[in-house]
């Protein structure tokens, strides 16, 4: 099948991982990043932030026109829009006139207010999707109320190639506990509480110097965000890998909830939610907590038993594979859904 794919095309992005999964399934995939059709996106400081705050209002027409010019005369069997905040209803209508199914796969929470007007075009375009794919259960009813006709809920997925464990990973761990992820307002105080409880926490991710707690956290910060093999190695470097939720996105599980167990280097230690406890058996395949204090207590007990850490990490990896949450399996299910299979 020939697929037109509109989404991020950086090899570091999960969008690119999904396009690679489509190729592994045997499809011919043509990838175009809508951001590349926005004039001045890279040259003008703060233009990207301006577009997010204004819902791409000033550039959506330009993006649509340039995409139409580039795609005119092209043929495809299916369109996959990965998020696509820059894609206007008029462009969706142009796509639909071609008589091919249009899928929108959303990784963010477009119904929250954290991102200003970023998702205005997406919400207006919901009635024009042949299939709307969402990873957050609460968004299903919200999308339907906004006009989505056919909604599929999926869990976040890992990539079996990009997140494959390193070969010959050393058994000796460099770190006790690691958190890999960007700073958010609630995360600085959380990290300080873990340090005060005696955990040797290490942090990898962007924006942490903006934290009010930066003076305390700076000695424990290893680097900014890491991707690809460096990301895998960061998870593998510790006995315990903490997964934090995005409060602004109202998450009950995240990408890390599947990537960390698949990488398999350390125990997945995350906030106790209905979805986390549905995915993993607590105390056997992962550990959960309701507060920073409980998180620290759980981690200290695990660190006293390295063999248990190894067993739990292996059990979680077997579980996430059994859940069929690889990009290949999730993408295949989406294609079957839109084709009526």
C-alpha positions in Angstrom: 0.0 0.0 0.0 1.2 3.5 -0.8 0.9 5.8 2.2 1.2 9.6 2.4 2.6 10.4 5.8 2.4 13.9 7.2 4.3 14.3 10.5 7.7 14.9 12.1 10.5 13.4 10.1 13.4 13.7 12.6 14.9 10.2 13.3 14.6 11.1 17.0 10.8 11.6 16.9 8.2 8.9 17.7 6.4 10.1 14.5 9.4 8.9 12.5 9.4 5.6 14.4 5.8 5.0 13.3 6.6 5.8 9.7 9.4 3.2 9.9 6.9 0.7 11.4 4.7 1.2 8.4 7.7 0.5 6.1 8.6 -2.7 8.1 5.0 -3.9 7.5 5.8 -3.7 3.8 4.2 -0.4 2.8 5.6 2.4 0.6 5.7 5.5 2.8 6.2 9.1 1.6 6.9 11.3 4.6 6.4 15.1 4.6 6.9 17.3 7.6 4.2 20.1 7.6 6.6 22.3 9.6 9.0 22.4 6.6 6.3 24.3 4.7 6.0 27.1 7.2 8.0 30.2 6.0 10.5 31.5 8.6 10.0 28.6 11.0 13.7 28.2 11.6 15.0 31.7 10.8 12.7 33.9 12.9 13.2 33.7 16.7 10.0 32.7 18.7 8.0 32.2 15.5 7.4 28.6 16.4 6.1 29.6 19.8 3.9 32.4 18.2 2.3 29.8 15.9 1.5 27.5 18.8 0.0 30.4 20.8 -2.2 31.5 17.8 -3.1 28.0 16.6 -1.2 28.4 13.4 -3.8 30.9 12.2 -1.4 33.0 10.1 0.4 30.1 8.4 -2.2 27.3 8.0 -3.2 28.6 4.6 0.4 28.7 3.4 1.0 25.2 4.6 -2.0 23.9 2.8 -1.2 25.7 -0.4 2.4 24.5 -0.4 1.5 20.9 0.4 -1.1 20.9 -2.4 1.4 22.2 -4.9 3.9 19.5 -3.8 1.4 16.7 -3.8 -0.5 17.6 -6.9 -0.4 14.6 -9.3 0.8 12.2 -6.6 -1.3 9.1 -5.9 -1.7 7.2 -2.6 -3.9 4.6 -1.0 -4.1 6.1 2.5 -3.1 9.3 4.3 -1.6 9.2 7.8 -1.5 12.5 9.7 0.6 12.3 12.8 -0.8 14.9 15.1 -0.8 17.7 12.5 -1.6 20.9 14.4 -0.7 22.9 11.3 -3.2 21.0 9.1 -6.4 23.0 8.4 -9.9 21.7 7.7 -9.6 22.9 4.1 -6.6 20.7 3.5 -8.4 17.7 5.0 -11.2 18.4 2.6 -8.7 18.5 -0.2 -7.3 15.1 0.9 -10.8 13.6 1.2 -11.6 14.6 -2.4 -8.9 12.2 -3.5 -11.1 9.4 -2.3 -8.7 7.7 0.1 -9.0 7.1 3.9 -7.5 9.7 6.2 -6.1 8.7 9.6 -5.1 11.1 12.3 -2.9 9.6 15.1 -2.6 11.9 18.1 0.0 11.5 20.8 -0.7 14.7 22.7 -3.8 15.8 24.7 -5.5 18.3 22.4 -8.3 19.1 24.8 -6.1 20.6 27.6 -5.2 24.3 27.8 -1.5 24.0 28.5 -0.6 24.5 24.8 -2.6 27.7 24.3 -4.4 27.4 20.9 -2.1 24.8 19.3 -4.8 22.3 18.7 -7.5 24.6 17.4 -7.2 23.3 13.8 -7.1 19.7 14.9 -10.3 20.0 16.9 -12.1 21.8 14.0 -10.9 19.0 11.6 -12.1 16.1 13.7 -15.3 15.5 11.6 -13.0 15.1 8.6 -11.0 12.2 9.8 -11.9 8.7 8.6 -10.3 7.4 11.8 -9.2 9.4 14.8 -6.6 7.5 17.0 -6.1 8.5 20.6 -4.0 7.1 23.5 -6.0 8.8 26.3 -9.3 7.3 27.2 -10.9 10.5 28.4 -10.2 12.1 24.9 -12.4 9.5 23.2 -15.6 11.1 24.4 -14.2 14.6 23.9 -13.3 13.9 20.3 -16.7 12.4 19.6 -18.4 15.4 21.1 -16.4 17.6 18.8 -17.6 15.6 15.8 -15.2 12.7 15.3 -17.1 9.9 13.6 -14.8 6.9 14.1 -12.5 6.9 17.1 -10.0 4.2 18.1 -8.3 4.2 21.5 -4.7 2.7 21.6 -2.0 2.5 24.3 1.3 4.3 23.7 3.8 2.0 21.9 7.6 1.4 21.9 9.7 0.9 18.8 11.2 -2.5 18.6 14.2 -1.2 16.6 14.9 2.3 18.1 14.4 1.0 21.7 16.1 -2.4 21.4 18.3 -3.2 24.3 22.0 -2.8 23.8 23.9 -6.0 23.0 26.1 -7.2 25.8 24.9 -4.6 28.3 27.1 -4.6 31.3 25.6 -6.1 34.4 27.2 -3.4 36.6 24.9 -0.3 36.9 26.4 3.2 36.9 23.4 4.7 38.7 20.9 3.6 41.3 17.9 5.7 40.1 17.4 7.7 37.0 14.7 9.9 35.6 14.9 10.7 31.9 12.5 13.5 30.9 12.1 17.3 30.6 11.5 19.5 33.6 7.9 20.5 34.4 6.9 22.7 37.3 5.8 19.8 39.6 8.9 17.7 38.9 11.6 19.8 40.6 10.0 19.5 44.1 9.4 15.8 43.5 13.1 15.2 42.7 14.2 17.2 45.7 12.1 15.0 48.0 13.7 11.9 46.6 17.1 13.3 47.2 16.2 14.3 50.8 15.0 10.7 51.4 18.5 9.5 50.5 18.1 8.3 46.9 21.1 8.7 44.6 18.9 10.2 41.8 20.3 11.1 38.4 18.4 13.3 35.9 18.6 13.5 32.2 16.4 16.0 30.2 15.9 19.5 29.0 14.8 22.7 30.9 15.9 21.5 34.3 18.1 24.7 34.8 14.7 26.6 34.8 13.7 24.8 37.9 13.4 26.8 41.1 15.2 23.9 42.8 18.1 24.1 40.3 20.8 24.8 42.9 19.9 21.5 44.6 19.4 19.5 41.5 22.3 20.7 39.4 24.9 18.2 40.8 22.5 15.4 40.0 21.7 16.5 36.4 23.7 14.5 33.8 22.7 16.1 30.5 19.9 17.5 28.4 17.5 15.3 26.4 19.0 12.2 24.8 17.7 10.1 21.9 18.2 6.9 20.0 21.0 4.7 21.4 21.9 7.3 24.0 18.4 7.2 25.4 18.4 3.4 25.6 21.8 3.5 27.3 20.6 6.0 29.9 17.7 3.7 30.9 20.0 0.7 31.0 22.5 2.6 33.2 20.3 2.4 36.3 18.7 -0.2 38.5 15.5 1.8 38.7 14.0 4.1 36.0 11.3 6.5 37.2 8.4 7.3 35.0 6.6 10.6 35.7 3.3 11.6 34.3 2.5 15.0 32.6 -0.1 16.6 34.9 -1.0 19.1 32.1 -1.8 16.2 29.8 -3.8 14.3 32.5 -1.8 11.2 31.7 -2.5 7.7 33.2 0.4 6.2 31.2 3.0 7.6 28.8 5.6 6.6 26.2 8.0 5.8 29.0 5.5 3.3 30.4 6.2 1.0 27.5 9.7 2.1 26.5 11.3 1.6 29.8 10.0 -2.0 30.3 10.9 -2.9 26.7 14.5 -1.6 27.1 14.6 -3.7 30.2 17.6 -2.2 32.0 16.0 -1.1 35.3 12.8 -1.5 37.2 9.9 0.6 36.0 8.9 2.8 38.9 5.9 5.0 38.3 2.9 6.7 39.7 0.1 4.3 40.7 -2.8 4.7 38.1 -5.6 2.5 36.9 -3.8 2.1 33.6 -0.3 1.3 35.1 -1.8 -1.3 37.4 -3.7 -2.7 34.4 -0.6 -3.0 32.3 1.8 -4.4 34.9 1.5 -6.6 38.0 2.6 -4.4 40.9 5.6 -5.8 42.9 6.4 -8.4 40.2 6.7 -6.5 36.9 6.9 -2.9 38.1 6.5 -0.8 41.3 4.1 2.1 41.8 3.6 4.9 44.4 1.1 7.6 45.3 3.6 10.1 46.8 7.3 11.1 46.7 7.7 9.5 50.1 6.3 6.2 49.0 8.4 6.4 45.8 11.6 6.8 47.9 10.6 4.0 50.2 9.9 1.6 47.4 13.2 2.5 45.6 15.3 2.0 48.8 13.9 -1.4 49.3 14.5 -2.4 45.7 18.1 -1.2 45.8 18.8 -3.4 48.8 17.9 -6.4 46.5 19.7 -6.2 43.2 18.7 -9.7 42.1 15.0 -8.7 42.5 15.6 -5.6 40.4 17.0 -7.8 37.6 14.0 -10.3 37.9 11.5 -7.5 37.8 13.0 -5.7 34.8 13.0 -9.0 32.9 9.4 -9.7 33.9 8.3 -6.3 32.7 10.0 -6.7 29.4 8.2 -10.0 28.8 4.9 -8.4 29.9 5.1 -5.4 27.5 6.0 -7.7 24.6 3.0 -9.9 25.5 0.8 -6.8 25.5 1.6 -6.3 21.8 2.5 -2.7 22.3 5.2 -2.4 19.7 4.8 0.2 17.0 4.5 -2.5 14.4 1.6 -4.3 16.2 -0.2 -1.1 17.1 0.2 0.4 13.6 -1.0 -2.8 12.0 -4.1 -2.8 14.2 -4.9 0.8 13.1 -4.6 -0.1 9.4 -6.9 -3.0 10.0 -9.4 -0.8 11.8 -9.6 1.8 9.0 -9.9 -0.9 6.3 -12.8 -2.6 8.3 -10.7 -5.6 9.1 
